[in-house]
Amino acid sequence: MIKFSGYGSGSKAPGIKQSGTQDYIATHNQLRAHAKAYRLYELKYKQTQKGRVAFYQSSRGIIFI
């Protein structure tokens, strides 16, 4: 929702109305950033902290038929 509202419909900041391009690019960049953070955690902290990482994707407004 954050990416679509900000980069698709433009209803939230930064207010860019380019659905189909900018919202997908924003999603791609968000996934890459989270992957990089996970790799850093895996490399530096997982061994000592023994933590687990999960991914949650929220979707609203989708109708399943």
C-alpha positions as protocol buffer text, in pm:
chain_id: "A"
residue {
  index: 1
  type: MET
  ca { x: 0 y: 0 z: 0 }
}
residue {
  index: 2
  type: ILE
  ca { x: 278 y: 242 z: 85 }
}
residue {
  index: 3
  type: LYS
  ca { x: 443 y: 204 z: -251 }
}
residue {
  index: 4
  type: PHE
  ca { x: 119 y: 229 z: -449 }
}
residue {
  index: 5
  type: SER
  ca { x: -9 y: 527 z: -251 }
}
residue {
  index: 6
  type: GLY
  ca { x: 320 y: 713 z: -289 }
}
residue {
  index: 7
  type: TYR
  ca { x: 432 y: 608 z: -635 }
}
residue {
  index: 8
  type: GLY
  ca { x: 121 y: 474 z: -809 }
}
residue {
  index: 9
  type: SER
  ca { x: -190 y: 673 z: -724 }
}
residue {
  index: 10
  type: GLY
  ca { x: 10 y: 961 z: -580 }
}
residue {
  index: 11
  type: SER
  ca { x: -228 y: 1003 z: -286 }
}
residue {
  index: 12
  type: LYS
  ca { x: 57 y: 997 z: -29 }
}
residue {
  index: 13
  type: ALA
  ca { x: 411 y: 1137 z: -21 }
}
residue {
  index: 14
  type: PRO
  ca { x: 603 y: 1171 z: -249 }
}
residue {
  index: 15
  type: GLY
  ca { x: 287 y: 1206 z: -460 }
}
residue {
  index: 16
  type: ILE
  ca { x: 411 y: 1049 z: -783 }
}
residue {
  index: 17
  type: LYS
  ca { x: 134 y: 932 z: -1017 }
}
residue {
  index: 18
  type: GLN
  ca { x: 304 y: 669 z: -1230 }
}
residue {
  index: 19
  type: SER
  ca { x: 123 y: 345 z: -1164 }
}
residue {
  index: 20
  type: GLY
  ca { x: 279 y: 51 z: -1341 }
}
residue {
  index: 21
  type: THR
  ca { x: 632 y: 187 z: -1337 }
}
residue {
  index: 22
  type: GLN
  ca { x: 734 y: 383 z: -1030 }
}
residue {
  index: 23
  type: ASP
  ca { x: 531 y: 169 z: -787 }
}
residue {
  index: 24
  type: TYR
  ca { x: 703 y: -145 z: -920 }
}
residue {
  index: 25
  type: ILE
  ca { x: 1045 y: 19 z: -900 }
}
residue {
  index: 26
  type: ALA
  ca { x: 974 y: 125 z: -539 }
}
residue {
  index: 27
  type: THR
  ca { x: 870 y: -232 z: -452 }
}
residue {
  index: 28
  type: HIS
  ca { x: 1184 y: -369 z: -616 }
}
residue {
  index: 29
  type: ASN
  ca { x: 1405 y: -127 z: -423 }
}
residue {
  index: 30
  type: GLN
  ca { x: 1231 y: -208 z: -95 }
}
residue {
  index: 31
  type: LEU
  ca { x: 1288 y: -582 z: -146 }
}
residue {
  index: 32
  type: ARG
  ca { x: 1653 y: -523 z: -234 }
}
residue {
  index: 33
  type: ALA
  ca { x: 1706 y: -307 z: 76 }
}
residue {
  index: 34
  type: HIS
  ca { x: 1550 y: -570 z: 304 }
}
residue {
  index: 35
  type: ALA
  ca { x: 1756 y: -844 z: 140 }
}
residue {
  index: 36
  type: LYS
  ca { x: 2074 y: -644 z: 199 }
}
residue {
  index: 37
  type: ALA
  ca { x: 1981 y: -589 z: 565 }
}
residue {
  index: 38
  type: TYR
  ca { x: 1913 y: -962 z: 606 }
}
residue {
  index: 39
  type: ARG
  ca { x: 2248 y: -1055 z: 450 }
}
residue {
  index: 40
  type: LEU
  ca { x: 2424 y: -816 z: 687 }
}
residue {
  index: 41
  type: TYR
  ca { x: 2244 y: -971 z: 984 }
}
residue {
  index: 42
  type: GLU
  ca { x: 2322 y: -1322 z: 859 }
}
residue {
  index: 43
  type: LEU
  ca { x: 2690 y: -1237 z: 816 }
}
residue {
  index: 44
  type: LYS
  ca { x: 2757 y: -1041 z: 1135 }
}
residue {
  index: 45
  type: TYR
  ca { x: 2500 y: -1127 z: 1402 }
}
residue {
  index: 46
  type: LYS
  ca { x: 2310 y: -1451 z: 1339 }
}
residue {
  index: 47
  type: GLN
  ca { x: 2590 y: -1672 z: 1472 }
}
residue {
  index: 48
  type: THR
  ca { x: 2592 y: -1502 z: 1813 }
}
residue {
  index: 49
  type: GLN
  ca { x: 2229 y: -1392 z: 1845 }
}
residue {
  index: 50
  type: LYS
  ca { x: 2069 y: -1709 z: 1704 }
}
residue {
  index: 51
  type: GLY
  ca { x: 1781 y: -1500 z: 1569 }
}
residue {
  index: 52
  type: ARG
  ca { x: 1527 y: -1572 z: 1300 }
}
residue {
  index: 53
  type: VAL
  ca { x: 1400 y: -1338 z: 1032 }
}
residue {
  index: 54
  type: ALA
  ca { x: 1054 y: -1346 z: 875 }
}
residue {
  index: 55
  type: PHE
  ca { x: 895 y: -1162 z: 586 }
}
residue {
  index: 56
  type: TYR
  ca { x: 540 y: -1030 z: 593 }
}
residue {
  index: 57
  type: GLN
  ca { x: 373 y: -873 z: 294 }
}
residue {
  index: 58
  type: SER
  ca { x: 44 y: -697 z: 354 }
}
residue {
  index: 59
  type: SER
  ca { x: -205 y: -669 z: 69 }
}
residue {
  index: 60
  type: ARG
  ca { x: -536 y: -487 z: 79 }
}
residue {
  index: 61
  type: GLY
  ca { x: -796 y: -442 z: -187 }
}
residue {
  index: 62
  type: ILE
  ca { x: -736 y: -771 z: -364 }
}
residue {
  index: 63
  type: ILE
  ca { x: -1039 y: -979 z: -453 }
}
residue {
  index: 64
  type: PHE
  ca { x: -983 y: -1351 z: -492 }
}
residue {
  index: 65
  type: ILE
  ca { x: -1222 y: -1525 z: -729 }
}
